[in-house]
Amino acid sequence: MADMDIKERKEILEMYKDFRVTDVRDGMDWCGYHHYGTVHHSIRPLWRTKAIGFARTARYVPFEGPVPMVTGDKYTEWSNWYYGNVCTDNWSKDIIEGDFICLDICGLDVGLLGSNNTLACMNKGAVGFMLNGGGIRDTDEVILEKVPVWSKFVSQPMDQCRIRYCEKDIPIGIGGVAIYPGDLVVADGDGVIVVPQKIIYDVYKYAYQEMKGDKIARRNLYAQGGLPLDDTVDTDTLK
């Protein structure tokens, strides 16, 4: 994907694995990207978790209609045609380990993702999902399955008559940020930040600098306050 081989992807994910969104935000600032990368705070985590991966993008648009005037078994037949021809998921066939699925669904209130297809994507190697509308339903099961999702809201409706697949592996916009295939996506309880491929290594240098300083300072504060140490103040592996 975007001139990056599997080995390099793994190396970058290892480099970034301990960073918080705030560390990466600071790294972006140090590189002069003060007003770029932070996805709008309306895109929120479904549950308290974190994920880091490379953007795999796709775009959906509203379904223009018409809505078929059928119900029952006839609707089942039409629905099968709809999923096979209109609301497809061609992007899911390309997933490789470390992909962060970023879907532009034009802000629609529609449950494009749920407990079934997100788990199928995770089994292929996806590490997380971000959508700029609702896009996620079956949320009790999704949380139980520990699928990392960031979305604007939760949706009940199915896809039929509401949305259609448009294209994949293209630049998209979510929360005011342009996301290109292969950009690095970092997400946690503070939201999501997107690092353009061309500055991944530069941002790493200064994100690490800020993380290191924070860990050392907070470890001292833990000691002063008599708090038990935890992984967030582990300084043994710092360079």
Residue pairs with C-beta under 8 A, 6 or more apart in sequence:
1 9
1 54
1 56
1 96
1 181
1 182
2 180
2 181
2 182
2 197
3 182
4 54
4 182
4 197
6 96
6 97
9 54
9 98
10 98
12 184
12 200
12 204
13 52
13 53
13 98
15 204
16 24
16 52
16 184
16 186
16 204
16 207
17 52
18 211
19 27
19 52
19 186
19 207
19 208
19 211
20 50
20 188
20 190
20 211
21 186
21 187
21 188
21 190
21 191
21 192
21 193
22 190
23 207
23 208
23 210
23 211
23 214
24 37
24 186
24 193
24 195
24 203
24 207
25 37
25 38
25 193
26 206
26 207
26 210
27 195
27 202
27 203
27 204
27 205
27 206
27 207
27 208
27 209
27 210
28 34
28 36
28 37
28 193
28 195
28 199
28 203
30 203
30 206
30 209
30 210
31 199
31 202
31 203
31 206
33 199
36 177
37 177
37 193
37 194
37 195
37 196
38 175
38 177
38 191
38 192
38 193
39 130
39 150
39 174
39 175
39 176
39 177
39 191
39 192
39 193
39 194
40 175
40 176
40 177
41 191
42 152
42 175
43 130
43 131
43 132
43 150
43 151
43 152
43 174
43 175
43 191
43 192
44 150
44 151
44 152
44 191
45 148
45 149
45 150
45 187
45 188
45 189
45 191
46 136
46 139
46 142
46 143
46 148
46 149
46 150
46 151
46 154
47 143
47 149
48 189
49 146
49 148
49 188
49 189
50 148
50 187
50 188
50 189
51 100
51 127
51 128
51 148
51 185
51 187
51 188
52 100
52 127
52 128
52 184
52 185
52 186
52 187
53 98
53 99
53 100
53 126
53 127
53 128
53 184
53 185
54 98
54 99
54 100
54 182
54 183
54 184
54 185
55 99
55 100
55 102
55 179
55 180
55 181
55 182
55 183
55 184
55 185
55 194
56 91
56 94
56 95
56 99
56 100
56 101
56 102
56 126
56 169
56 181
57 91
57 102
57 103
57 104
57 168
57 169
57 170
57 171
57 172
57 179
57 180
57 181
58 89
58 90
58 91
58 101
58 102
58 103
58 104
58 165
58 166
58 167
58 168
58 169
58 170
58 172
59 103
59 104
59 105
59 106
59 166
59 167
59 168
59 170
59 172
60 87
60 103
60 104
60 105
60 106
60 108
60 112
60 163
60 164
60 165
60 166
61 106
61 163
61 164
61 166
62 106
62 108
62 162
62 163
62 164
63 86
63 87
63 161
63 162
63 163
63 164
64 164
65 161
67 161
68 74
68 75
68 78
68 161
70 77
70 78
78 160
79 160
82 159
82 160
82 161
83 159
86 164
86 165
87 112
87 159
87 160
87 163
87 164
87 165
88 165
89 117
89 165
90 165
90 168
91 101
91 103
91 168
91 169
92 117
92 120
92 121
92 124
94 168
94 169
95 101
95 121
95 124
95 125
95 126
96 124
96 125
97 125
98 125
98 127
99 125
99 126
99 127
100 126
100 127
100 128
100 129
100 130
100 185
100 187
101 121
101 126
101 128
101 129
101 130
102 129
102 130
102 131
102 172
102 174
102 179
102 185
103 112
103 113
103 129
103 130
103 131
103 132
103 135
103 172
104 131
104 132
104 172
104 173
104 174
105 112
105 131
105 132
105 133
105 134
105 135
105 163
106 132
106 133
107 132
107 133
107 152
108 133
108 134
108 135
108 162
108 163
109 133
109 134
109 153
109 155
109 157
110 133
110 134
110 135
110 155
110 157
110 158
110 159
110 162
110 163
111 134
111 135
111 136
111 137
111 138
111 155
111 156
111 157
111 158
111 159
112 131
112 135
112 136
112 155
112 159
112 163
113 129
113 131
113 135
113 136
113 137
113 149
114 136
114 137
114 138
114 141
114 142
115 138
115 141
115 142
115 145
115 147
116 138
118 126
118 129
118 136
118 142
118 145
118 147
118 149
119 145
119 147
121 129
122 145
122 147
127 148
128 148
128 149
128 150
128 185
128 187
129 136
129 147
129 148
129 149
129 150
129 151
130 149
130 150
130 151
130 174
130 185
130 187
130 192
131 149
131 150
131 151
131 152
131 174
132 151
132 152
132 173
132 174
132 175
133 151
133 152
133 153
133 155
134 151
134 152
134 153
134 154
134 155
135 151
135 152
135 155
136 142
136 149
136 151
136 154
136 155
137 154
137 155
137 156
137 157
139 154
142 149
148 187
150 187
150 191
150 192
169 181
170 181
171 178
171 179
171 180
171 181
172 178
172 179
173 179
175 192
177 194
179 185
179 194
180 196
180 197
182 197
183 194
183 195
183 196
183 197
184 194
184 195
184 197
184 200
185 192
185 193
185 194
185 195
186 192
186 193
186 194
186 195
187 193
195 203
208 239
212 238
212 239
215 232
215 233
215 234
215 235
215 238
216 235
216 238
218 232
218 233
219 229
219 233
219 235
221 227
222 228
222 229
222 233
